[in-house]
Amino acid sequence: MMIALQARRIAVILVSVLVPVSAAVPAPRPMAAMVTGAVTSQPIGHYEFCHKYATECSIKSRSAPSPKVSAKGWAAVRQINRAVNARYIAKTDKEVFGREEVWSYPSNFADCEDFALEKRKELAAQGFALSDLLMTVVRKPDGEGHAVLTLRTSDGDFILDNLDNEVKPWFATPYTFLKRQASFNTGRWVTIENGRDLLVGALK
């Protein structure tokens, strides 16, 4: 009888100790920054762009921590994202040039990568480093390829997208991230290793 009572007391103590500990374990959170991997193939559109704008694709940077963006900087980021989205008429390369994968600075019409290139150029003019403004290739939920601009910051990686006027953390978009420009060389591209490890709850 005494052994049974002691066993019951121990069980009650264990429950009172273990329940709060397990309840305190935080739920998994998406990573604020993308994890990049090895150098990979350059998109054909960017390859041709680099032949036209060779100086833009030969800039090398030393490895450095992602920068802290000031309130003024964030205002510029949001303003440029909205303004560029509104400035050009969205048309595919096939409609404008008669062929796919033409990366260029837009005039009247723009495909997704053209929007991203223009935002990159305008943010660089505002003082952002090109090593923190990275052209990025993703896959949309319907399987179609898409290009966006990634902004590296000390708070994580953020996406400027012609399909969204809001600048969002990369993990809060509906995309599968495939590859992006290397931060150390504007002419090289690297894989995104955690591009598919997105939490469903973060996609809404």
C-alpha positions, -999 to 999 in steps of 0.1 A, spaced: 0 0 0 28 24 10 47 16 -22 16 23 -43 11 57 -26 48 66 -31 46 57 -68 14 79 -71 32 108 -55 62 105 -78 39 104 -108 21 136 -97 55 153 -91 67 143 -126 36 155 -143 38 189 -125 74 193 -135 72 180 -171 40 196 -183 52 233 -179 86 224 -194 71 209 -225 45 237 -228 74 262 -228 91 247 -258 85 272 -287 70 262 -319 93 259 -349 100 292 -366 111 299 -402 146 311 -407 149 348 -411 177 344 -437 180 320 -466 207 294 -464 227 294 -496 248 266 -510 272 260 -539 277 280 -570 251 270 -596 241 278 -632 234 313 -642 199 319 -657 202 324 -694 185 357 -692 210 370 -667 239 356 -688 228 376 -718 221 406 -696 258 404 -684 270 404 -720 252 437 -725 260 452 -691 294 436 -684 305 460 -657 274 452 -636 283 415 -635 319 417 -625 316 433 -591 332 413 -563 325 419 -526 341 407 -494 320 386 -471 302 409 -447 273 407 -422 239 417 -435 234 455 -428 210 471 -404 185 491 -424 173 524 -409 137 536 -408 146 560 -436 161 531 -456 129 509 -451 108 539 -463 129 540 -495 126 502 -500 88 503 -497 84 534 -518 106 520 -546 88 487 -546 54 503 -549 65 530 -574 83 505 -598 53 482 -596 30 510 -607 53 526 -633 54 498 -659 28 477 -677 34 440 -670 39 420 -701 58 388 -708 91 387 -728 72 367 -754 47 395 -758 73 423 -759 103 406 -776 88 376 -793 110 352 -772 115 341 -736 141 352 -710 151 387 -720 164 405 -689 165 442 -694 158 475 -678 122 484 -686 109 514 -705 71 510 -709 66 473 -704 82 449 -679 84 412 -671 91 400 -635 129 401 -638 128 436 -654 108 450 -624 134 434 -601 164 448 -621 149 483 -619 143 481 -582 179 469 -577 192 498 -597 172 524 -578 180 510 -544 217 510 -553 214 546 -562 200 552 -527 232 537 -512 223 500 -508 252 477 -516 248 454 -546 260 426 -525 227 430 -505 204 434 -536 202 400 -552 182 388 -582 164 356 -572 147 329 -591 116 312 -575 88 289 -584 52 300 -580 27 276 -564 14 268 -600 49 257 -610 57 287 -631 91 304 -628 93 339 -614 120 364 -605 121 387 -575 146 409 -557 160 398 -523 172 424 -499 196 411 -473 193 428 -439 203 421 -403 166 413 -397 166 387 -424 160 384 -461 131 405 -476 114 402 -510 105 429 -535 80 415 -559 61 429 -588 31 408 -578 29 423 -543 32 460 -532 41 448 -497 78 441 -489 77 407 -470 101 383 -453 111 357 -478 94 329 -458 61 348 -458 58 345 -496 41 316 -514 72 307 -534 98 279 -536 132 296 -537 156 280 -561 187 302 -565 199 338 -563 229 360 -572 259 354 -550 265 382 -525 303 379 -532 301 382 -570 273 399 -591 280 375 -620 277 343 -600 246 324 -587 242 301 -557 216 276 -547 191 282 -519 193 252 -496 163 259 -474 141 272 -502 115 245 -497 115 244 -459 87 269 -455 61 267 -428 26 265 -441 14 289 -415 38 315 -428 24 315 -463 -9 332 -455 
